[in-house]
Amino acid sequence: MDLYGYVRVSSREQNEDRQMVSMRELSIPENNIYMDRQSGKDFERPAYKRMVRQMKKGDLLYIKSIDRLGRNYEEIQNQWRILTKDKGVDVVVLDMPLLDTRRGKDLVGTFLSDIVLQVLSFVAENERTNIRTRQAEGIAAAKARGVQFGRPARPLPDNFQYVCRRWENGEITGTDGARECGIPLSTFRYWAQKQKKIGDMQ
């Protein structure tokens, strides 16, 4: 029997230390601890896929909590079946002792585990939905306050208006104008068109 651990964080900003400490306390070999920095919305995750391919019947997989496995109700149920039924792997969810497939393999134990798994899967997906709702509300509120998102606008070069007029008058080419302003040709043309629209509206 080989021991495996799976760790997932949703973004590069999140810290995986709490999960990694739990895995190391279980003496799981470092090369058997797989980690993804990716959303739990589906299971299209490279490390998870490699781990599943590597595991064989009788191996034991540890996960810190069910939402680290995923946040999609149906997908969690499906992956649980693949791991425990198709692959024949035992799974232990550390934060929920009832989700330990080594125990209660009789009908009652299996029934209780299935119920707990369904409830926790629902909670995980519901929390994902709430997170997305809160993010959308936060962005909308910030925009209402005038907060600008995305990369800040690049300021026009000091000589742009002068160079742009010469280009419009046919005195220089767009390539010459872009070179004089120190910007790419595509940027020069974009800004020139934008300035022309502004002038037409005035």
N, C-alpha and C positions, 0 to 999 in steps of 0.2 A: 504493500500500500504506500503510495506517495502522497505527501501533503502539498496542497496548493492554497494560495491566498489570492483573492481578487480585490483590488483597490480601485476606486473611481472617484475623481473630482470633476466638477463641471467645467472648470476653466483653469487657466494658468495662474490666476490670482488666488485660487483656493489652495489650502494647505492640506497635504495628505498625511501629515505626521501622526495624527491620532490613529488612523487606520494602520499605518505601517508599524507603529509600536505594538499594536495588538497582534499583528501577524508575526513579528519577531519574537514576542513572548511565547508564541506557540511553537517556536523552533522550526518554522517553515523555511526551507532552503531559499536563499535570496533569488536564485534563478527560477524558483517556482512561485514567486510573487509577481503577479501581472498587474500593471496599472495603466489605466486610460485617463487622459484628461479630455473628457468629452461629455456631452449631454447624455442623460439617461433616457431620452425619448425613444431610442431604438437600440438594437444590438449590433449595429454596423460599426463595431469598434475593433481596431486591429489587434490589440493585446488580448481582449476577451476571446476573439476568434482563434488566436494562436493557442491560448490556454485550453480551450475546448478540444481542439485537435490533438493536443498533447496528452490529455487525460485519458485514462483507461479504466475499465471496470474495477471497482474496489478502491479507487483513489478517494481522497477526502478533500473537499473544498470548503474553505472558511471565508465568510463574508462578514464584514462588521455589522451592517444593517441591510434590510431588504431594499431600501432606496439606493444603496450603492450598487446593487445588482442592476436596477433599472427603475424607471418611473412611468412605464407604460403597462397598464393593467394586463392586457391580453398577452403582451410580449413576455412579461415576467412569468405568467402561468405557462406559456409555451416553452420558455427556456428552462424552467424548473422541470418540466416533463422530459425535455431532451437530456438534461443532466442526470436526473435520477432514474428515469425509465430507459431511455435509449442508450446512454453511456454507462449506466450502472454505477454512477458516482454518488457518494454520500455528500450531503450539503449541511453545513452548520452555520446558522445566522447568529453571531455572537450576542447581539443585543436582544434577541428573542429566543430563549432556551427551548421554547416549544417547537421551533423550527430547527430540529436536529433529526435528520432522517436515520441516524443510527439507532434511535430509540423508538419505541412504540411502532414497530413494523406490523403489528396486528391490525385488524380492521378498525378498532376504535382509535388507535394511535394515528393511523393514516387519515382517518376522518377528521380528527382534531387538527392535525397538521394542515390538511387541505383548507379547513375553515380559516385558520390563522393566516395562512398564505394569501387567501383571497381577500381577507380584511386588510392586511398590511399592503398588498398590491394596490388595492383601491385607495388607501390613504396616501401611498407614494405618488400615484397619478394625480390625485386630487390636490396634493401639495404642489406638484408641478404646474397644474392649472392655476392655482392661486398665485404662484410666483410670477407667472407670465402676466396675470391680471394686474398684480401690483406694479410690475415693471412698466406696463402700458400706461397705467394711471400716473405713475411717477414721471414718465416721459411727457405725457400730455400736460401735466401740471407745470413741469419745467418749461415747456414751450410757451405756455400761457404767461409765464413770468419773463419771457424773452430770452431764455437760455438757448444758445446756438449749439447744435450738435454737429459733429463731423470736423474735418480739418479746417482750421481758420483760413479765410481767404488770403491769398498771396497779394501783397500790395503791388500796384502798378509801378514799373520803373519810372524814375523822375523824368526821363526823356521820352516816355511813351507817346504822349500827345503830339509832340513835335515830330517824332518818327512816323507816327500813324498818319499825320496829315501829308507828309512827303510821300508815303506809300499810296494814299488815296489819290494824290495828284499825279501818280505815275512816275515820280522822280526816282524811286528805288523799288526793288522787288521785295516781295514778302520775306524772302530768305535774308536779304540785306537788313531789313527792318528788324527781324528776329535777332540777327547777330548783333546789331547795334544796341538792342535792349537787353541782350544777354539771356534770352529765353528761347524755348523751342519754337519752331515755326507754327506748330499746331496751336500753341498757347497764344502766340502773337495774333494769329488769324481769329481765334476765339474772342480774345479781348477786343480786337478791332471791330468785329461784328457786334459785340455787346455795346461798345461805345457808340456805334452807328445807330443802333436801336434806341439808345437813350437820347441821342441827338434828334432822331426822328419824332420822338414823343414830346419833345420840349417845344 
